[in-house]
Amino acid sequence: MLAGEAHYNPLGMVHGGLACTLLDTVLGCAAHSTLEVGIGYTSIDLAVKYLRPITLNKGELRAEGSVVKSGPRVIFTEGRLSTASGELLATATSTLLIFPRQPGARTT
């Protein structure tokens, strides 16, 4: 994604919530990719480490997530947020709980 001035915080850099949201999304997608149709999941925890400030001159941001370990009830994931040239900006880990059915799914 390309961050814009609307994403800036009062300190003159992209708000950490944007990085957190991007990382949370790719971590969830990584977990989702291991599940069968109709199986749901939710985050138990999310830990983000901010390594460098994100400003508009960083250009395009790239978030990647992967599964570290998948089990029958819990999935562990990790992710990286980088510039298009590979400069690492933030990292994250997450633990996700697996549900037998997606919330709101009918059981009949």
Secondary structure, DSSP 8 states (H G I E B T S, - for coil): -B--GGGB-TTSSB-HHHHHHHHHHHHHHHHHTTS-TT-EEEEEEEEEEE-S---GGG-BEEEEEEEEEE-SSEEEEEEEEEETT--EEEEEEEEEEEESS-TT----
